[in-house]
Amino acid sequence: MGTLSNTLPWVERYRPSALTELISHDNILSTLQTFLKEDRLPHLLFYGPPGTGKTSTILAIIKQLYEPREIPSLVLELNASDDRGIDIVRTEIVDFVSAKNVFSNKIKLVILDEADSMTKDAQNALRRVIEKYTNHCRFCIIANYLSKIIPAIQSRCTRFRFAPLTMEQIQPRLEVILKKENARWDDSGMNAILSLAKGDMRKALNLLQCTWMAYANITADNVYSCAGHPLQSEIETAVTTMMNKPFSEAADEVDDLRTGKCYAVQDILENIHSFVGELELPGPVRIYLLEKMADIEHRLASGCNEKIQLSSLVAAFYVARNKLSKFVV
């Protein structure tokens, strides 16, 4: 059993098994604890970005509500890998909730993970099922986007929004895991993990494990290399090049990041955007650069040629350089 545990990804090995082990959303957890304590669990709707604890929360609730032997007969979990059409609602879900359980008087629980991928017809069929079987069954709807859940289902559930985790919430848990794994890290590596994760605990853990297994030392350069993101030193060099060298030479050097290092232009642009935000530039120059980078990002998202957009980025810095010369005394 220990060997099997050691082969699990860190995301699963260190998944919280109880509500008290979750590291954030204190208001949500205290409310859910009250529901469970008073045995008045309503239909639930968890929504928010990926990696914020929605699935871990409902799995912890399952472990608190049921004995392990009861879970197969009292819990039905459907995720994005399953068919989500109206037939699933009319057959599998209805068959599960309508079947009588003669061995237990506990309520049944149906979990629909990533329910925002369900069709509108399936959601409309589901709202009637929720009403009809409320006496002995509860539903937990999990979605990334609340707007994709029809209002009729939203009104039948108690909604909880799971916001992205803060760096202060993620860092202590990561450090505990690193100590258990006897891993080496430094502050720059931890800051890089937190910066790239953007509040996604799952992404932070996966990147942490990947970096540790690849390099056996978690530093900023190792983290960025493992994630396929440009290094901070490369971004600094690129900005310096665009602000100082002739257009053609700067365009060739910056394009080497795309071809030689195989970086996505979107990642290059995102990192340059963050770097420009830290530079001391006159207001009009900063605004010009940000507007141009926003236009380039929009064109990239529309499917425009990456090399042309990278040249457009170099041109924006070339014009900004000329604008900057007017502010130099």
N, C-alpha and C positions, 0 to 999 in steps of 0.2 A: 504493500500500500504506500509506503514511504517513497519507493522508487517511482511509482506512478505520479505521486505529487510533485516530485522533482522534475518530471518531464513536462509538466503543465506550463503554459505561458504565464508570465507574472500577472497578467490581467486576471486570469482565473485563479491562480494560486493564492493571490492576496485579495480576492473579491470579498467584501464585507459579508458576513454570514448572519448578522443581526443589525437591527436598526441603530443600536447604540454604537456600532463600529463605523457608521457612515460619518464623514468628516465635515459635512456642510448642511445647509438647508434646515437649520435648527427648528424654525417655525413649522415647516412641513412635517418634520419627524415627530415633534411634540404633538401636533394635531392627530397624526396617524396613530401614535401610541394611545392617545385618548380614545379614539375610535375602537381600537383593539381591546383596550381595557374594559370598556363599557359594552363590548360586543355589539357595536352599532356601525359596522363598516358599510359605507355607502358605495355606490358605483364610483370608480375613480378614473380621472383623466389626467395622466402625467404628460406634460409637454415641455420641450426645451431642446437646446442643441445636443449633439451627440456627446457621450462621455461625461455627462453631468450627474449620473447616478439613478436614472429612472428605472432601468431594469434591475439594478442591484437592490433598489428599495423594495420593489414588489417581490423579489426572490427572498429578501429578508422577512417580509410579511408572511410569505408562504411557510417559512421555517418556524415562525412564531405561532401560526394558526394551526398547522397540521403536524401529525406524526409522520415520519418518513414513509411508513407503510400506507398511509392514507392518501398521499399525494397523487399516485397514478389514477385513483378513482374519483378524486375530488377537484383536481386541477387540470385544466386544458390550456395549453400554451400554443399559440400560433404566431409565427414570426414571418419576416419578409420572404423567406424561402418557400413558404406555403402559398398555394393558390388563394387569392383573396376575392374571388368573384362571388356573385350572389348565391351560387350553388353551395359553396362552403357554409354560408350562413344557414341556408335552408336544410342542409343535411348534417354535416359534422357538428356544428355548434348546437343546432336544435336537438339532435340525437343525444348529445352529451347533457344538456341542461334539462331535458325532459325525462331522462332515465332516473328512476327512483333509487335512492341509496338506502338499502335496508340495514346496513351495518353501522351507519353513523347519522347523527342528527346535525352535523355541521353543514354550513353553507358550502356550495360549490363555488369555484372561482375560475373565470375564463379570462385569460390574458391575451390581448391582441397587440403584439409588439409591432411598432412601425405601422400603425393603423392608417396613417396618412397616405399609404399606398393602396388602400382599399378603394374600389370603384364606388361611385355615388349610389348606384343601385344596391350594392352590398350594404353600404351604410344605412340606406333607407330601410332595408329589410331588417337590419340589426336593431334599429330603434324599437321596433315592435317586439322583438325577442326580449330585449332588455326589460320592457314593461311587463310582458306576460309572465316571466319567470323570476321576478324580483323576490318573491317570497322565500325561495331557497337557493338563489344563485346571485353572485355579484360579478360585475364585469370591470376589468381594468384596461383602459384604452391608453396606449403609449404612442406618442407621435412626436416628430421633430417640429412640425409646423401646425399650429392650432388652426390656421385659416383653411387647411385642407380637411378638417373634420366638420361635418355639416352641423348647423346650429341645433338641430333636433337632438343630436347625440350629446352635444356640449351641455344642453340644458338638463339632461338626465344624469349628469355626472358632477361630482365635486372636483373642480379643477385645481391642479397644483402646477405652478411653473417652476421648472428646475433651471436656474440661471447658471451661466458658466462659472466654474470655480475660480476663486482668486488665487494668486501666487502664494499668498500667506497660508491658504488652506491646503494647497497641493504639496508645498515643499516639505513640511514635517513628515507627511506620509511617505514621500519618496525617500527621505533620509532614513526612516525606519526600515524600509524595504532594502535599501542599499547596505545597511549595517547587517541585516539578516543574511544577505547574500555575500558578505565580506568583499564588497566591491569598493574600488578606489574612485574618488571623484574630487573635483575642486569646485570652487565657487563659480568660475566661468562656465564650467560644464553644466552645473545646476541651473544657472541663469539662462543658458541657451535652451535647455529642455523646457523651462517654464515659458520662455518667449515663444518657442515654436508650438507649444501645446495649445496656447490661447484658451485656457480654461477647460480643456478636454483631458480628463484624467486618464482615459483609455489610451489616447494618443501619447501622453507623457510616459506612461508605463511601457508601452510598446517601443517607443524610441529609446527609452532608458535601457531596456533589455537588449535591444538590437546593438546599441553602442557598446555596451559592456561585453557582449559576446564577440563583437567584431574587433575591438581594440583593447579590451581588458583595462581601460582607463577612460573615465568620463571627463573629457575636457571640451572646451567650446569648439575647437577645430574638429575633434572627433565626432561630436554631435552633429555639426553642420555637414560634415562629409557623409555621415551615415544617413542623414535625412535627404541628401541630395541638394542641399541649399548652398548658395555661395558663401564662402568664408567672409567674415567681417573685413579682414585684410584685403581680400579681393575687391570687395565693394568700395573700400576706401581708395584703393588704387584706381578703380574704374572712374570714380567721381573726379579724382585728381587729374586723370588723363583727359576727361571730357572738358574740364575747366581750364586746361593749360595747353594741350597739344592741338595741332591743326586738325581740321574736321576729318579728312580721309584717314590720317594716322590713328586718331582716336576711335573712329568707327571700326577700323580693322582690329584694334586691340580689344575693344569691348565685345566685338563679335567672336573673338577667340574664347570668351567665357561660354558662349552658346555652343560653339562647335567643338572646341578643345575639351572643355569640362562637361559638356552635355547638360548645362543648366537650362531650365525653362526660362524663357524671357519674362514670364509672369513672376517667377521667384526673384530674378534679377531686379525687376522693376519694384517689387514690394520691398526688397531690402534697401534699394536706393532711396525709396520714399521715406523709410525710417531714418536713414542716414542724413538726408537733407533736412529732416525735422530737427536734427541736433546741431546743424550748422548755424553760425551767426551770419545771416544774410539780411540785406535790406528788405522791408516788407514787400515792395512791388516785385522784386526778383524772386522771392520765395513764392509769392502768389502765382507768378507766371509759370514757374517750374511745376508747382502742384497742379495747376490747370492742365498743362501739357501732359503730365504723367497720367492724369485722370482720363484724358482723351485717348491716350495710347492704351491704357488698360481696357477701356471700352471697346476699342478696335480689336484688341487681342481676344476679348471675350466673344466678339462677333465673328472670329475666325480669320482675321487678316494675316498676311504673311509676317512671320516673326522677324525675319531679317530686315524687312522694310520698317517695321515698327521700332526695331532697335536703332536703326539709322535715324528715325524720327526723334528718338530719345537723345541721341548724340547732338542732333541739330538743335533741340530745345536747350541743351546746356551751352551750346555755342552761342545762341542768341542771348541766353542769360549772362554769359561772360561779357558780352558787349554791353548789356544793360548795367552790369556790375561796375564796369569801368567809369560810368557816369557818376557813381557815388563815391569813387575813390578821390580823395583830396590830393 
